């Protein structure tokens, strides 16, 4: 099995910054796309940013220019640098990882979630 452990969430004031990290471990043969989703109370979980193994990125429109996603393939780790945070960014952030096991099976798994709260 593949496990994802997230860290870096917390409480910040508007305009502040946080860096989220997510480390994958377990039966990893090859990770493909990794990303970050968020879910605010009463809302659907939405994609914030994603990055392929080749480094191609995709961002939700409201975070473009403020958030940056990056990964270290050798360490099976993905980060989300969040700058100029706004109260509307408040949500539980979930790491997402997809890949292929040593048995050749594809998988998708979620991290446990980390709370990001931005105060005004």
N, C-alpha and C positions, 0 to 999 in steps of 0.2 A: 504494500500500500504506500501511497505518497501522502505525506503530511505537509501542511503549510503552517508556519508560525509567524504571526505578525507582531510588530511592535512599532512604537513611535507616536501613537495617538495621545491626545491630551486636550487641555483647555487653553485656548489662546485668545487674545483680543483681536478685533478686526484689524487687518493690515499686517498681522504677524505671520510667522512661518512655522511649518512642521515638516518633518521628513518621516515618511512611513517606510518600513522595510518588511520584506517577506522572504523567508528562507524555506526552500523545499528540501525534504529529506525522505528517505525510504527507498522503495523500489523504483528508482529513477534510472531509466535508460537514456532518454532524450526528452527534454522539454521543448515545446514548440512555442506557442503563444502564451504570454503571461500578461496579467492586467489587474486593474483595480476597479471595483464597483463600489457604489455607495447606496445606502438606503436610509432615507429620512422617515420619521414617524408619519404613518398614513400614506406613504408613497411607495411606488414600485422601486425595486432595485434597478439601478441604471449604471451603464458603463461610463466610467470616468476617463480611463486611458488604457491602452493596450500596447504591447510591443512584441514583435515577432523575434524569433531566434536570430534573424538577420539584421535586426535593429530598426525595422520599419514601425513607425508609431502612428497611433490614432487617438484623438482627443475629443471629448465632448465639447461642444462649442463654448459653453460658459466658463471653461477652465483654460482655454487656449491662451497662451501668453503668460499664464500664472503658474500652471503646474507643469512639471517635467517628469516623465517616466524614463527609467534607465534599468539596465540589467547587467549582471555579471554571469555569463554562461558557465564559467569554470566553477563558480560557487553556488550555482542554482539559486540566485538571489535577484529580486527585483525591488526597486525603490520608487517612491513617489515623492518628489520634492514639491511642496505646496507653499507658494508665496502669495502675498497680498490676499490673505484669507478673508472671506466675507461670511456674515452670519448664515447666508444661504448655503454655505458649504457644510454646515453642521449635519452630520450623519454618522452612521456606522459604516466604516470602510472595510471592504472585504477583498482579500487577495484571491486571484483566480489563476490557476495554472492548468495547462493542457500539455499532453505529451504522449509518449509511447513507452510502454514498459519493456523489460527484457524479454517478455513473452510475445511481444509484438502487438499487444492490445493497446488501443487508445484509451485515454482517461481524461477526466476533468475533475478538479477538486477545489474546494473553498477553504480559505483560512477561517480562523475563529471569529474574526471581526475585531476592529479596534475603533473606539469612540473618538470622534473629532468634534469638539464643540468650540464654536467661534462666538464670542460675546461682542456686543456692541458698546 
